[in-house]
Amino acid sequence: MALSAINQRRLENFRSNRRGYWSMVLFFSLFILSLFAELIANDKPLLISYKDEFYTPFLVSYPETTFGGDFETEADYRDPFVAELIEEDGGWMLWPLIRYSYSTINYDLKSPAPSPPDSENWLGTDDQGRDVLARVIYGYRISVAFGLILTILSSIIGIAAGAVQGYFGGMTDLFFQRFLEIWGGMPSLYILIILAAMIEPTFTILLVLLLLFSWPSLVGVVRAEFLRSRNFDYVRAARALGVRDSVIMYKHLLPNSMVSALTFLPFILTGSIVSLTSLDFLGLGMPPGSPSLGELLAQGKANLQAPWLGITAFMVLSVMLTLAFFMQEGIRDAFDPRKTFQQ
């Protein structure tokens, strides 16, 4: 599908803004890499060769008896006894780069947990003996995925509400504006704390709770664009021809409104990531044991004698949010008709 001339210009402007372009490339490259976290950091081998047969423990759970053991429970591949059973007849195990998952506890630490970085745990361990680097990889995936999903859902609801409000105006607009004033005046943080105390938080529940207060962020921008455009000549002509309101809103007015809405999306993304991190830091976010950057920050605060915990969480969040802001800057400039860039 060929891009229009104006969209080609916007794309070229975005590519010419090297800081914004490469920030987006790096941000989503790290996210795509984190989607394969099980292949990078795992306490189960990726592939096992045993008696001329191949097994994939990171995908399938095998009992210890499969490899000549005594128990019907899942094999512990880090156990030297299990490793010896597999390797005694010429078998082998292919391990990921990091031999720890986000919940794996290292019982062979050289110093009490939290232990400092070493050749086994590259970023050290937390106060429960879990590998920090593995938890960062899994935590980055959860944070960005949560932010992207919340951004998409918030945008859909906010754009739809703003479109209806701006296009129909009158009592519809008045009613929505009063509702938004009341809704925006509610103490969202206190409500989140109360609901998190009443309901056991999960990824889905947190998503719904934050969605309740994040969708109005785009309503004002889209409403203003629809109010400005609804009386244009081409809209009046479409009404005169009997075109349905939904078609006018979707095909004629929405594309023009998306220009301003798109520039706000990275702000919603960073706000979503910060909200999840804040709730995890306060202990009101993901269930205990889940990989979380906010929980890592809380551990850094509680263990000042282990500075690698706080420094790691701070650096990861700083890089993540900085890349997102630079990406937002590139998108904003690409849609600004006054901005031109030279190759």
N, C-alpha and C positions, 0 to 999 in steps of 0.2 A: 504494500500500500504506500503510494507516494505521498510525501509530506507536502503541505502547502508552502508557498513561498515564505510566509510569515513564520511558520513553524520551523522551516529550514534555517531562517535567520536566528531564531531563538536557540536552536540546537548548536549552531556555530558560535553564538555568543557564549553559551554555556561551556563549550569545549575550549574556547579561548580564555575563559577564566580558569587558569590552570589550577589555582588553589581549590576552587570549588569542584572542578572536574575530578582531580585526583583524590580529593577527600571522599567524594562519593564512591569512586572505584575502590579505595581502600576500605571504607566503611562496609560496603556490601561484600567485598572479598573476604573480610574477616568473618562476616555473618555466615556466608556460604560455607566457609571453612569450618565454622562451629557447628553447622548442621551435621557434619560427619564426625562429631565429637567421639562417638563410640569407636571409630576407627583410629582415633588419635590417642585418647586416654581411656583405658579400660583395664579392669582387673581380670579379664578373660582373654585368652588368645584369640587372634583373628582366624587362625587355621591350625588344625592339628592333624598330623599324619600318624596313624596308629594301626599296625597290622595291615598295611596296604589299603587302608580306608581313610577318608578325609572327613573331618568334623569342623563345624563352624560354631564354636561355643558362644561367640558374641551375639549370635542370632538364635541359637537353639540351646535349651537347657539339657545337659546330659547328666545322668546319675553317675556316681563314682564307679558303680559296677560295670559300666561300659568300658572302662579302662582297666578292669581287673581288680577294682577295690572291693570293699566289704559293705559299703553303705548305699542305700537307695536314694539318698539325698544328692543334691547337685554337687558335682565335684568342685573342690577348692583347688584351682590350678596353681595357686601360689604356694600350696602345701608341698614341701620337698618330697613327701611320700608319693603324692599323686604325680608329680613331675618325674620321679624315678620310675613309676609304673609305665608311664607313656614312653619314656626314652630308653627303657632297658632292651627293647627289641628293635632298635633302630628307628623309633618314632621321633618326632620333633614337634615343637610348638613355635608358631610365628606370633610374636607379641607385638602390640602397638608400640608407638614411640614412648608413651608414658604408661607404665604398668599399674596405673591406679585409676579407678573411677572416682566420681565426686564423693561417694560415700565410703570408699575403701579406707579402713584404718590400718596404718602401718604399725604393727606390733614389734618391729625390730629397730626402733629408733635408737640412735646413739646417745641421745639426750632426752630429757623429759619434754613432753609436748607443752606448748608449741616449740618445735625444734627449728633451728635456723636452716637456711638453704644449704644443700650439699649435693653430691653427685647423684644421689638417689631421689631426693625431692628437690627439684631445681629452684623452687620458690619457698621451700620450707613446708612445714605443716601447721595446721591450726591447733587450737587447744584440745581438740579431740583426736589428733594424730592423723588427720586427713590431708591429702596432698593439696596444697594451695593452687598449683597450676591447673590441676584437673578441675577443681571447683571454679576457677576463673573461666575456663573454656566453656563449661556447661552453664555457668551463670551468665556469661555474655550471650549465649544463645537464648536463654530464657528472657533476658532483659530486652534484647532487640526484637525477638518474636512478639513479646507482650506489647512493646511500643508500636510495632507495625500493625498488629491486629487492632489495637485500640485506636490508632490513628485512622485506619480504614473505616472502622465502624462509626467512629465519631464524625468523620467527614461525610459519610453517607447520610446519617441522621441530621447533622447540622446543615448540610447543603439542601436537603429536602425541606427542612423546616424553614430555612431562609428563603427558598424559592417560593413556597406557598405564601409566606408572609409578604414578600415583596411584590409578587405578581397580582394577588387579589386585593391587597391593601384594605382600606376601610375598617370595618369591624373585625375582620380576620386579623389584620395587622395589629389593631389596638388590643385585642384579646391576647395575642401571642406576646406582645411587648410587656403587658402587665404580668403575664405568667413568667416570662424570663426575668423580670425584675424581682419577683418573689423567689424564684428558683435560685437566681444568682446571689441573693442575700442570705441563703441558708448556710449555716456553718458546716461546710462539707467535711472538714477534717474531723470535727467532733462526731458527725454522723458516721463517717468511716470507722472511727475508733469504736463507737457503740455497736455497729453492725459486725465488725470483726470480732468483738468480744462475745456476741450472741451466736454467730455462725462460724464454724470452723473454716478458715480461709483456704481456698484452693485457687489454682490458676484461673478457672472459669468464674468463680465467685468474685475474685478481685477484679477481673475484667469487667464484669457487669457493674460492680460497685463504682469503679472509676469512670465507666461509660456514662453513668447517670449524671456526672458533673463535668464531663469533658466535651460533650456534644455541642453546647451553646457557643463554643469558641469561634465557629465559622458562621454562625447565624447572621450576625451583624454585617459581615462583609458581603455575603451572598444577597441578603435582603436589600442592601444599598444598591447593588448592581441591578437587581430586578426592578427596584423602584425607578431607577434611572432609565432603564431600557424598555419598560413595558409600554410606554407611549410613543416609541419610535415609529416612523412611518411604515417600516416593513412589518412590525407587529400588528399595527392597525389594519394593514392590507391583508395579513393572514387571517385576522378575525373576520374581516369582511367577506373573505372567501369561504368562511365556514370551517376553518381549521380548528380542531379541538384545542382546548387550553393546555392539555397535557403534552400535545405535540409541539405547540409553540414554546412551552417552557423547556422541553427536552432538546429540541432541535435548533431553536433560534436563540433563546436567551441563556441557556446553561453554558454553552461553549464560551461565550463572552465573560460569564461570571467565573469560570474556572481559572482564568488568568490570575485574578486576585486571590482566589482560594488556594491555588497551588503554592503560592509563596508562603502561606501560613502552615503548610503541612509539616515541614521540618521542626517548626516550633512546637507543634502538637506532639511530634515524635519524641523530642527531647523532654518535654514536660511529662509524657507518659513514663519514660524511663526513670526520670527523677522521682516521680510519684511512687513507683514500685520500689525503688531503692530506699526511699524514705520510710515507707511502711515496713519493709524488711528490717531496716535499721532499728525501728521502734519495736520490732517483734510482733507486728500486726499483719505481716505480709504472707509470703509462702509458708507452707507447713514446715515444722522443724525438720532439719536435715536436708532440705532442698538446697541445691546450689544457688547462692544468691550473693550478689555484690554488696547489697546492703547488710547482710548478715556478716560478711567479711569485714566491713567497716566497723560493725558493732564489736566484733572480736578484736580488731585493732585497738578500739577504745578501751576494752576491758583488759587487754594484755599489752600495756605500754612497754613492758620489758621485751616484747617481740615486735620491733618496729617494722619488720618485713610484711606483716599483715596489713597494717594501715597504709604503708607506702604502696603496696601492690594494688589494693582497692582504689586508692586515690589516683594512681597512674592510669589504671584501666578506665575508670570513669572519666578522667580528664581527657584522655585520648578519644574515647567514644563520643563524648559531648562536643569536643572541639571539632572533630570531623563532621558531626551533624550540623554544627553552626556554620562551618565553612561551606558545606553543601547547600544550606539554606541561602547563604549569601550568593552563591553562584546561580541558584534558581531564581532568586529575586532579581538579580541583574539581567538574567537572560530574558525575563518577561518585561523588563523596563525598556520602553521604546527609546528612551534618551541615552541608554548605555550602548556604546559600541566598543568593540575590542579589536585590536590588531593581532594578526597571527605572528 
